[in-house]
Amino acid sequence: MKIEKHWGISLLAVLAIGPGLMLNTSLNSIREILQQTFNDQSYISITPVLIGVISFAFCIPFGPILRHKIGERRTYVLSMCLFLIGAIVSIASNSFLGMGIGRFFQGTGTGLALMMMIPMLVLSFPIQKRNLALLILIGGFYGSSVVGIFLGMLVNSYGHWRGLFYIAAVLSLLGICFSYKFLTNDHAKQQHKYHEPFDIIGVALMFMVTAFITFTLLNLQKSGWTSTYVWIGIVGSIIFLCFLFIAEWHIKNPLIPFRLVASRKPALAILIAVIGNISMSLTLLSLQGLLKSGSSFDKGDISLIYIGLFAGIVIVAILSAVLYDKVGPGVLGIIGAVIIMGVNIQWMYLDGHASAFLFVSSFAALIAGVGFTVAAGLMGAALGGPLPSLVPRMVTVQFIRVTVSAVIPVISGIVFAKVYKDNLMTVSAEGQVASKENFTQPLHVKSEIITYHTFSTFSCVLSIVVLILSFLMFLTGKGHKLAHKPHDKEKNKEKLSIEEVHLKKDTPVFERSPKEAVSNQVIGDSEYREALKKFGQPKPSPDKMLHMRDQEYRKALKRMKDIGQ
C-alpha cells in the first residue's frame, strides 16, 4: 500500500517530536517514584525535567540551519539518534545525574527536529487540504503531551518508570527507519551557494540566558525565594535576556528574530499560548490532586477516568482543523478560554467525592479548551505576519513557549507547597480537629482540597486573561488561512494551457512553426538514453572528439530541451 507523502511526513513529525513531549509531561508527575528509586529526596530530583526542557528550548533555532547545511534526512536521523542515545542512558541510569545526562541528549534531539518538521509538515499537504496539518499538530503533538499525562498516571499506580524510555526508544527507531522512505537530502544540494554569517553573539547570549534560568530554578527548588542565589539568578536571567533581545533585534541574520513577533497578532498569540499552558498546568494539578486525595476510586477506575483526556484530544483536533479558517484564531481562543473558565468555576466548590462521569467530562473539557488556546496561539503567531518569514517567526515563538514551560512546573510546585502550608496552619488554628493523633490524615486531606480549590481559582483568573487577549486578537482579523482553493488566475492559466494543447493537436504539423513542429515530437527511447549516456560521460579528449558524432548529439539534446518546454 502506497502512503501519500504528506501522511508520511506527518508520521515522521509525530515520531520525532511526540516522544519528547510525552516524556516532558510524564516525568513531571512521577518525581516521587524517581525519588524512591534513586533514594534521593533532594532538589536534584527536578533535573530530569528541567535539563530536558531547557536543552529542548536551546536547540530549537538550530534545526532549520542544520537542514540547510546537511539536508533534511541527515538532520532527522541525527536528531533521532541523539534522542535514542538519551533514552538508553536514562534506562541505564541509577541516579538523577545519569538521567539528567540522558535527558540532555533527548532534549537536544527533539529541539533539532521541531522547527525542521513543523514547516515540512504544513507545506507537505496540498494547499486545499492544508488545514489537516493543524489536525496533526494538535492531535499528534499536543496529544503526545496528553499521552504523557496518562502514562505518568499509570507509572504512579503500577510503577515501572523505565517503560517510558523503552517506548521512546522504540518510537525513535521507527522514525529512523521511516525517514529513509519519506525524506531525501536534495535540499542540502541547493544550499551550497547560499552563505550567511552565523549568529555567534546570539548563541552565546542564548546559552547565558538558559544557564541562568537553570541556575535560578535549581536554587529556587533547593532554598526557596529567600536564597541570595535565586535573586542573583533572576537578575542575571533578566539582564542577559535583555541583551539577547537587543542583539537579535539589530543583527542582520538573527538566530531568534524577535522583531518578527513584535506586531500585535503574533504578540497576542504568544501570550495566549503561554498563559493557556499555565492555566492548564494549574487546573490539571487540581483535578489530579482531587482525584487522588479526595475520591474513593481504585486504580482501575482512575485509569478509565483518564480516558477523558483522549476524548478531549479527538474533539479539539477535529474542531480546530475544521473551524480555524472559518472563524480565525481569535474566536478559537475565546472558545477555549470559556471552556477552561467553566471547568475551573465548577471545581472551585467541589471536592474529590464527585462522580466518575464528572471527572471524565472535566478532563475532556479541560484538554479541549486548552487545545483551542494552543491552536489559536501557535497558528495565530505563525500566520500573523508575512508568510516568507513563517519559519523564523515560529522559531521565536517556540523558543519562548518552551522556555516558559520549563519554569512552570518548578514555580507551581513551590507555590503549591507554600499555599498548602498556609492552609494547614489555618485549619489547625481554627481548631477544626480535636485530636492531632486521631485526625492527622483528615487534616492533611482537607488542607490539600483547599489548596486545589485555590489553584482552580488562580486558573480561572488566567482563563479570563486568555479570554481578553483572544478578544483583542479577534479584533485584529483572521489573518492568513491555512487551506486555499486554487486562485482564479491559476485556474484561468490552467484552462488556457489546456486550450492551447487542444488547438495544437488540431493544427496540422506543416502549418506550425518549426519550433512547435520539433517540440511536439516524441524522442525515441533509444535516442533519449544515448543522449543521457553521452551527457553523463566525462569530457572526452581532443582525439576522441574527432570521432564523436557531434551534430547528432547536439540535435538530440536540443530536442530534449524543446520537449521540456
C-alpha positions as CSV (number, residue, x, y, z in Angstrom):
1,M,0.0,0.0,0.0
2,K,1.4,3.4,-1.0
3,I,1.3,6.1,1.6
4,E,1.0,9.7,0.3
5,K,3.9,11.8,1.1
6,H,2.1,14.3,3.4
7,W,0.9,11.4,5.6
8,G,4.4,10.0,5.7
9,I,5.8,13.4,6.7
10,S,3.1,13.6,9.4
11,L,4.1,10.3,10.8
12,L,7.8,11.3,10.9
13,A,6.9,14.6,12.6
14,V,4.9,12.8,15.3
15,L,7.7,10.2,15.8
16,A,10.3,13.0,16.1
17,I,8.5,15.4,18.4
18,G,5.9,13.3,20.2
19,P,8.2,11.2,22.4
20,G,10.0,14.2,23.7
21,L,6.7,16.0,24.6
22,M,5.4,12.7,26.2
23,L,8.4,12.4,28.5
24,N,8.3,16.1,29.5
25,T,4.8,15.7,30.9
26,S,5.1,12.2,32.3
27,L,8.3,12.9,34.2
28,N,6.6,15.9,35.9
29,S,4.1,13.6,37.6
30,I,6.4,10.7,38.7
31,R,9.0,12.6,40.6
32,E,8.1,10.8,43.9
33,I,8.6,7.5,42.1
34,L,12.0,8.5,40.9
35,Q,13.0,9.8,44.4
36,Q,12.1,6.5,45.9
37,T,14.0,4.6,43.1
38,F,17.2,6.6,43.5
39,N,16.8,7.1,47.2
40,D,17.3,10.9,46.8
41,Q,14.8,13.4,48.1
42,S,16.9,16.5,47.3
43,Y,16.3,19.3,44.9
44,I,18.3,17.5,42.3
45,S,15.1,15.5,41.5
46,I,13.9,18.2,39.2
47,T,16.9,17.9,36.9
48,P,15.5,15.3,34.5
49,V,12.6,17.5,33.6
50,L,14.5,20.8,33.8
51,I,17.5,19.8,31.8
52,G,15.4,18.1,29.2
53,V,13.2,21.1,28.6
54,I,16.0,23.7,28.7
55,S,18.1,21.8,26.2
56,F,15.0,21.4,24.0
57,A,14.4,25.2,24.0
58,F,18.1,26.0,23.4
59,C,18.4,23.7,20.3
60,I,15.1,24.9,18.6
61,P,16.8,27.5,16.3
62,F,19.5,25.1,15.0
63,G,17.1,22.7,13.3
64,P,16.5,24.8,10.2
65,I,20.2,25.7,10.0
66,L,21.2,22.1,10.0
67,R,18.6,21.2,7.4
68,H,20.2,23.8,5.0
69,K,23.7,22.5,5.8
70,I,23.4,18.7,5.7
71,G,19.9,18.0,4.4
72,E,16.6,17.0,5.9
73,R,17.2,13.3,6.2
74,R,20.6,13.6,7.8
75,T,19.2,16.2,10.3
76,Y,16.3,14.0,11.1
77,V,18.4,10.9,11.6
78,L,20.9,12.9,13.7
79,S,18.1,14.2,16.0
80,M,16.6,10.8,16.4
81,C,19.9,9.1,17.1
82,L,20.6,11.7,19.9
83,F,17.2,11.0,21.3
84,L,17.8,7.3,21.2
85,I,21.1,7.7,23.0
86,G,19.4,9.8,25.6
87,A,16.7,7.1,26.1
88,I,19.3,4.4,26.5
89,V,21.3,6.4,29.0
90,S,18.2,7.2,31.0
91,I,17.2,3.5,31.1
92,A,20.6,2.5,32.4
93,S,20.9,5.4,34.9
94,N,20.8,4.8,38.7
95,S,20.9,8.4,39.7
96,F,19.4,11.8,38.8
97,L,22.7,12.9,37.4
98,G,22.7,10.0,34.9
99,M,19.1,10.6,34.0
100,G,19.9,14.3,33.6
101,I,22.6,13.5,31.0
102,G,20.2,11.2,29.1
103,R,17.5,13.9,29.2
104,F,20.1,16.4,27.8
105,F,20.5,14.2,24.7
106,Q,16.8,13.8,24.4
107,G,16.0,17.5,24.6
108,T,18.8,18.2,22.1
109,G,17.3,15.7,19.6
110,T,13.8,17.0,20.0
111,G,14.8,20.6,19.7
112,L,16.7,20.0,16.4
113,A,13.8,18.2,14.9
114,L,11.0,20.6,16.0
115,M,11.4,23.5,13.6
116,M,12.5,21.4,10.7
117,M,9.5,19.1,10.9
118,I,6.7,21.7,11.5
119,P,7.2,23.7,8.3
120,M,7.7,20.4,6.3
121,L,4.5,19.1,7.8
122,V,2.4,22.1,6.9
123,L,3.9,22.5,3.4
124,S,3.7,18.8,2.5
125,F,-0.1,18.9,2.4
126,P,-1.9,20.0,-0.8
127,I,-2.9,23.7,-0.5
128,Q,-6.6,22.7,-0.5
129,K,-6.1,20.3,2.5
130,R,-3.6,22.3,4.5
131,N,-5.9,22.6,7.4
132,L,-5.3,18.9,8.0
133,A,-1.8,19.9,9.2
134,L,-3.5,21.5,12.2
135,L,-5.2,18.2,12.9
136,I,-1.7,16.6,13.1
137,L,-0.2,19.4,15.1
138,I,-3.0,19.3,17.8
139,G,-3.8,15.6,17.7
140,G,-0.1,14.5,17.3
141,F,2.0,17.0,19.2
142,Y,-0.5,18.2,21.9
143,G,-1.9,14.7,22.0
144,S,1.6,13.3,22.8
145,S,1.7,15.6,25.9
146,V,-1.7,14.2,27.0
147,V,-0.4,10.7,26.4
148,G,2.5,11.6,28.8
149,I,0.0,12.6,31.4
150,F,-1.8,9.3,31.1
151,L,1.4,7.3,31.2
152,G,2.5,9.2,34.2
153,M,-0.7,8.2,36.0
154,L,0.0,4.6,35.1
155,V,3.5,4.8,36.5
156,N,2.3,6.3,39.7
157,S,-0.3,3.5,40.0
158,Y,1.8,0.5,39.0
159,G,5.5,1.6,38.9
160,H,8.0,0.6,36.1
161,W,9.0,4.1,35.1
162,R,11.7,2.8,32.7
163,G,8.9,1.6,30.4
164,L,8.5,5.3,29.4
165,F,12.0,5.3,28.0
166,Y,11.6,1.9,26.3
167,I,8.5,3.3,24.5
168,A,10.5,6.4,23.5
169,A,13.4,4.3,22.2
170,V,11.2,2.2,20.0
171,L,9.5,5.2,18.5
172,S,12.9,6.7,17.7
173,L,14.0,3.6,15.9
174,L,10.7,3.6,13.9
175,G,11.4,7.2,13.0
176,I,14.9,6.4,11.7
177,C,13.6,3.5,9.6
178,F,10.7,5.5,8.0
179,S,12.9,8.5,7.3
180,Y,14.7,6.6,4.5
181,K,11.4,6.2,2.8
182,F,9.9,9.7,3.1
183,L,12.9,12.0,3.3
184,T,15.8,12.9,1.0
185,N,18.9,15.2,1.1
186,D,18.2,17.1,-2.1
187,H,17.6,20.3,-0.2
188,A,21.2,20.3,1.0
189,K,22.5,20.3,-2.6
190,Q,20.6,23.5,-3.3
191,Q,22.2,25.5,-0.5
192,H,25.9,25.3,-1.3
193,K,25.9,28.7,-2.8
194,Y,24.0,30.3,0.0
195,H,26.1,31.6,2.8
196,E,25.1,34.0,5.6
197,P,27.1,34.9,8.7
198,F,26.3,32.7,11.7
199,D,24.9,34.5,14.8
200,I,27.7,33.7,17.3
201,I,26.6,36.5,19.6
202,G,23.0,35.1,19.6
203,V,24.3,31.6,20.5
204,A,26.4,32.9,23.4
205,L,23.6,35.0,24.8
206,M,21.1,32.2,24.4
207,F,23.5,30.0,26.4
208,M,23.8,32.5,29.2
209,V,20.1,33.0,29.4
210,T,19.3,29.3,29.6
211,A,22.2,28.7,32.0
212,F,21.0,31.5,34.4
213,I,17.4,30.2,34.2
214,T,18.6,26.7,35.1
215,F,20.8,28.0,37.9
216,T,17.8,30.0,39.3
217,L,15.3,27.2,39.2
218,L,17.7,24.7,40.9
219,N,18.4,27.1,43.7
220,L,14.7,28.0,44.0
221,Q,13.9,24.4,44.4
222,K,16.7,24.0,46.9
223,S,16.3,27.0,49.1
224,G,13.2,28.9,48.2
225,W,12.7,32.6,47.5
226,T,14.8,33.7,50.4
227,S,18.1,32.4,48.8
228,T,20.5,35.0,47.6
229,Y,21.5,32.8,44.7
230,V,17.9,32.8,43.5
231,W,17.8,36.6,43.2
232,I,21.3,36.6,41.6
233,G,20.0,34.1,39.0
234,I,16.8,36.2,38.4
235,V,18.8,39.4,37.9
236,G,21.3,37.6,35.6
237,S,18.5,36.0,33.6
238,I,16.8,39.3,33.1
239,I,20.0,41.1,32.1
240,F,21.1,38.5,29.6
241,L,17.6,38.2,28.2
242,C,17.6,42.0,27.6
243,F,21.0,41.7,25.9
244,L,19.7,38.8,23.7
245,F,16.6,40.8,22.7
246,I,18.6,43.9,21.8
247,A,21.3,41.9,19.9
248,E,18.8,39.8,17.9
249,W,16.7,42.9,17.1
250,H,19.6,44.7,15.4
251,I,21.7,41.9,13.9
252,K,21.3,41.1,10.2
253,N,20.8,37.4,10.4
254,P,19.4,36.7,14.0
255,L,19.1,33.3,15.4
256,I,15.9,34.3,17.2
257,P,14.3,37.2,15.3
258,F,12.3,38.9,18.0
259,R,11.4,41.6,15.5
260,L,9.1,39.2,13.7
261,V,6.8,38.8,16.8
262,A,6.7,42.4,17.8
263,S,3.4,43.1,15.9
264,R,0.0,42.8,17.5
265,K,-1.2,39.4,16.3
266,P,2.0,37.4,17.0
267,A,2.5,39.0,20.4
268,L,-1.1,38.3,21.5
269,A,-0.8,34.8,20.2
270,I,2.3,34.1,22.2
271,L,0.6,35.4,25.4
272,I,-2.4,33.2,24.7
273,A,-0.4,30.1,24.2
274,V,1.8,30.7,27.3
275,I,-1.0,31.7,29.7
276,G,-3.2,29.0,28.4
277,N,-0.4,26.5,29.2
278,I,0.0,27.8,32.7
279,S,-3.8,27.6,33.2
280,M,-3.8,24.0,32.1
281,S,-1.0,23.1,34.5
282,L,-2.8,24.6,37.5
283,T,-6.2,23.1,36.6
284,L,-4.7,19.7,35.8
285,L,-2.8,19.7,39.1
286,S,-6.0,20.5,40.9
287,L,-8.1,17.8,39.2
288,Q,-5.4,15.1,39.6
289,G,-5.0,16.0,43.2
290,L,-8.7,15.9,44.0
291,L,-9.0,12.6,42.1
292,K,-6.1,11.1,44.1
293,S,-6.7,12.6,47.6
294,G,-10.5,13.1,47.9
295,S,-12.0,10.3,45.8
296,S,-12.7,6.7,46.6
297,F,-11.9,5.3,43.2
298,D,-9.4,2.4,42.8
299,K,-6.5,2.3,40.3
300,G,-8.6,0.7,37.6
301,D,-11.4,3.3,37.9
302,I,-8.8,6.1,37.8
303,S,-7.2,4.7,34.7
304,L,-10.6,4.6,32.9
305,I,-11.4,8.2,34.1
306,Y,-8.2,9.4,32.4
307,I,-9.7,8.2,29.1
308,G,-11.5,11.6,29.1
309,L,-8.1,13.2,28.2
310,F,-8.1,11.3,24.8
311,A,-11.7,12.3,24.2
312,G,-10.7,15.9,24.6
313,I,-7.8,15.5,22.2
314,V,-10.1,14.0,19.5
315,I,-12.7,16.7,19.8
316,V,-10.2,19.6,19.7
317,A,-8.1,18.2,16.9
318,I,-11.1,17.8,14.6
319,L,-12.8,21.0,15.5
320,S,-9.6,23.1,15.3
321,A,-8.9,21.8,11.8
322,V,-12.5,22.5,10.7
323,L,-13.0,25.9,12.3
324,Y,-9.6,27.7,12.1
325,D,-10.1,29.0,8.5
326,K,-13.7,29.8,9.1
327,V,-13.6,31.7,12.4
328,G,-9.9,32.6,12.9
329,P,-7.6,32.2,15.9
330,G,-9.3,34.9,18.0
331,V,-12.6,33.0,18.1
332,L,-10.9,29.7,18.8
333,G,-9.1,31.4,21.8
334,I,-12.4,32.7,23.1
335,I,-14.0,29.3,22.9
336,G,-11.0,27.7,24.7
337,A,-10.9,30.3,27.4
338,V,-14.7,30.0,28.1
339,I,-14.4,26.2,28.4
340,I,-11.4,26.4,30.8
341,M,-13.2,29.0,32.9
342,G,-16.3,26.8,33.1
343,V,-14.2,23.8,34.3
344,N,-12.4,25.9,37.0
345,I,-15.6,27.5,38.3
346,Q,-17.1,24.1,38.7
347,W,-14.2,22.7,40.7
348,M,-13.7,25.7,42.9
349,Y,-16.6,24.4,45.0
350,L,-16.4,20.6,44.5
351,D,-14.2,18.1,46.4
352,G,-13.0,14.7,45.3
353,H,-16.3,12.9,46.1
354,A,-17.7,13.8,42.7
355,S,-19.0,11.2,40.2
356,A,-16.7,9.4,37.7
357,F,-18.6,10.9,34.8
358,L,-18.0,14.4,36.2
359,F,-14.2,13.7,36.3
360,V,-14.2,12.3,32.8
361,S,-16.1,15.2,31.4
362,S,-13.9,17.7,33.2
363,F,-10.7,16.1,31.9
364,A,-12.2,16.1,28.3
365,A,-13.4,19.7,28.6
366,L,-10.1,20.9,30.0
367,I,-7.9,19.3,27.4
368,A,-10.3,20.5,24.6
369,G,-10.3,24.1,26.0
370,V,-6.5,24.3,26.3
371,G,-6.2,22.7,22.8
372,F,-8.2,25.6,21.3
373,T,-5.9,28.1,23.0
374,V,-2.9,26.2,21.7
375,A,-4.3,26.2,18.2
376,A,-5.1,29.9,18.5
377,G,-1.8,30.8,19.9
378,L,0.6,28.8,17.7
379,M,-1.2,29.2,14.4
380,G,-2.1,32.8,15.1
381,A,1.5,33.6,15.6
382,A,2.7,31.5,12.6
383,L,0.2,33.1,10.2
384,G,0.1,36.5,11.9
385,G,2.8,38.0,9.7
386,P,4.4,37.7,6.2
387,L,4.4,34.1,5.0
388,P,8.0,34.2,3.8
389,S,9.1,34.7,7.4
390,L,6.9,32.0,8.8
391,V,9.8,29.7,9.9
392,P,12.0,32.2,11.7
393,R,8.9,33.7,13.4
394,M,7.8,30.2,14.6
395,V,11.4,29.6,15.9
396,T,11.0,32.7,18.1
397,V,7.5,31.6,19.3
398,Q,8.6,28.1,20.1
399,F,11.7,29.2,21.9
400,I,9.7,31.5,24.2
401,R,6.9,28.9,24.8
402,V,9.3,26.0,25.6
403,T,11.5,28.2,27.8
404,V,8.4,29.3,29.8
405,S,7.2,25.7,30.1
406,A,10.5,24.8,31.9
407,V,9.7,27.4,34.6
408,I,6.0,26.4,35.1
409,P,6.4,23.1,37.0
410,V,9.0,24.4,39.4
411,I,7.1,27.6,40.2
412,S,3.8,25.8,40.5
413,G,5.3,23.2,42.8
414,I,6.8,25.8,45.1
415,V,3.6,27.9,45.2
416,F,1.5,24.7,45.9
417,A,3.8,23.9,48.9
418,K,3.5,27.4,50.2
419,V,-0.3,27.6,49.9
420,Y,-0.7,24.1,51.3
421,K,1.4,25.0,54.4
422,D,-0.6,28.2,54.9
423,N,-3.9,26.3,54.6
424,L,-2.7,23.6,57.0
425,M,-1.8,26.3,59.6
426,T,-5.2,27.9,59.1
427,V,-7.1,24.7,59.6
428,S,-5.2,23.9,62.7
429,A,-5.6,27.4,64.1
430,E,-9.4,27.2,63.7
431,G,-9.5,24.2,65.9
432,Q,-11.3,22.0,63.3
433,V,-9.6,18.9,64.7
434,A,-9.9,17.8,68.3
435,S,-7.1,15.3,68.4
436,K,-3.9,15.6,66.4
437,E,-3.2,11.9,67.0
438,N,-6.6,10.7,65.5
439,F,-7.2,13.3,62.8
440,T,-3.8,14.0,61.2
441,Q,-4.8,12.4,57.9
442,P,-8.2,14.2,57.6
443,L,-6.4,17.5,58.4
444,H,-3.9,16.7,55.7
445,V,-6.6,15.9,53.1
446,K,-8.7,18.9,54.0
447,S,-5.7,21.2,53.5
448,E,-4.9,19.7,50.2
449,I,-8.5,20.1,49.0
450,I,-8.5,23.8,50.0
451,T,-5.2,24.2,48.1
452,Y,-6.6,22.6,45.0
453,H,-9.6,24.9,45.1
454,T,-7.2,27.8,45.4
455,F,-5.4,26.6,42.3
456,S,-8.7,26.4,40.4
457,T,-9.3,30.0,41.3
458,F,-5.9,31.0,40.0
459,S,-6.5,29.1,36.8
460,C,-9.9,30.8,36.4
461,V,-8.3,34.2,36.6
462,L,-5.8,33.2,34.0
463,S,-8.6,32.0,31.7
464,I,-10.2,35.4,32.0
465,V,-6.9,36.9,30.9
466,V,-6.8,34.5,27.9
467,L,-10.4,35.5,27.1
468,I,-9.5,39.2,27.0
469,L,-6.3,38.5,24.9
470,S,-8.3,36.3,22.5
471,F,-10.9,39.1,22.0
472,L,-8.1,41.6,21.2
473,M,-6.7,39.1,18.7
474,F,-10.2,38.7,17.2
475,L,-10.2,42.5,16.6
476,T,-7.0,42.2,14.6
477,G,-8.7,39.9,12.0
478,K,-8.5,36.3,10.9
479,G,-5.1,36.6,9.3
480,H,-3.9,34.2,6.6
481,K,-5.8,31.0,6.0
482,L,-4.3,27.5,6.2
483,A,-6.2,26.0,3.3
484,H,-6.9,27.7,0.0
485,K,-8.8,26.8,-3.1
486,P,-6.8,27.3,-6.4
487,H,-6.8,31.0,-7.3
488,D,-8.8,32.3,-10.3
489,K,-5.6,33.3,-12.1
490,E,-4.2,29.8,-11.7
491,K,-7.5,28.3,-12.9
492,N,-7.5,30.6,-16.0
493,K,-3.9,29.8,-16.7
494,E,-4.5,26.1,-16.5
495,K,-7.6,26.4,-18.7
496,L,-5.7,28.5,-21.2
497,S,-2.8,25.9,-21.4
498,I,-5.4,23.1,-21.9
499,E,-7.0,25.0,-24.8
500,E,-3.6,25.7,-26.4
501,V,-2.8,22.0,-26.3
502,H,-6.0,21.1,-28.0
503,L,-5.5,23.8,-30.6
504,K,-2.0,22.5,-31.4
505,K,-3.4,19.0,-31.7
506,D,-5.9,20.1,-34.2
507,T,-3.4,22.1,-36.2
508,P,-1.5,20.2,-39.0
509,V,2.2,19.8,-38.5
510,F,3.1,21.6,-41.7
511,E,1.1,24.7,-40.5
512,R,3.1,25.0,-37.3
513,S,6.3,26.9,-36.7
514,P,9.5,24.9,-37.0
515,K,10.0,25.2,-33.2
516,E,6.4,23.9,-32.5
517,A,6.8,21.1,-35.0
518,V,10.0,19.9,-33.3
519,S,9.0,20.4,-29.7
520,N,5.8,18.4,-30.0
521,Q,7.5,15.3,-31.5
522,V,8.5,12.4,-29.3
523,I,12.1,11.4,-29.0
524,G,12.7,7.7,-29.4
525,D,13.6,5.9,-26.2
526,S,17.0,4.6,-27.5
527,E,18.0,8.1,-28.8
528,Y,16.9,9.6,-25.4
529,R,19.0,7.1,-23.4
530,E,22.0,7.6,-25.8
531,A,21.9,11.3,-25.3
532,L,21.7,10.9,-21.5
533,K,24.6,8.4,-21.6
534,K,26.8,10.8,-23.5
535,F,25.7,13.7,-21.3
536,G,26.8,11.9,-18.2
537,Q,30.2,11.0,-19.6
538,P,33.4,12.9,-18.6
539,K,34.7,15.5,-21.1
540,P,36.5,13.4,-23.9
541,S,40.0,14.1,-25.1
542,P,40.6,16.1,-28.3
543,D,41.4,12.9,-30.3
544,K,38.1,11.3,-29.3
545,M,36.2,14.4,-30.1
546,L,37.2,14.0,-33.8
547,H,35.3,10.6,-33.9
548,M,32.2,11.8,-32.0
549,R,29.0,12.3,-34.0
550,D,28.8,15.9,-32.6
551,Q,26.0,17.0,-34.8
552,E,23.7,14.1,-33.9
553,Y,24.5,14.6,-30.2
554,R,23.6,18.3,-30.2
555,K,20.4,17.6,-32.1
556,A,19.2,15.1,-29.6
557,L,19.9,17.4,-26.7
558,K,18.1,20.3,-28.4
559,R,15.1,18.1,-28.9
560,M,15.2,17.1,-25.3
561,K,15.3,20.8,-24.3
562,D,12.3,21.6,-26.5
563,I,10.3,18.7,-25.1
564,G,10.8,20.2,-21.6
565,Q,9.4,23.5,-22.7
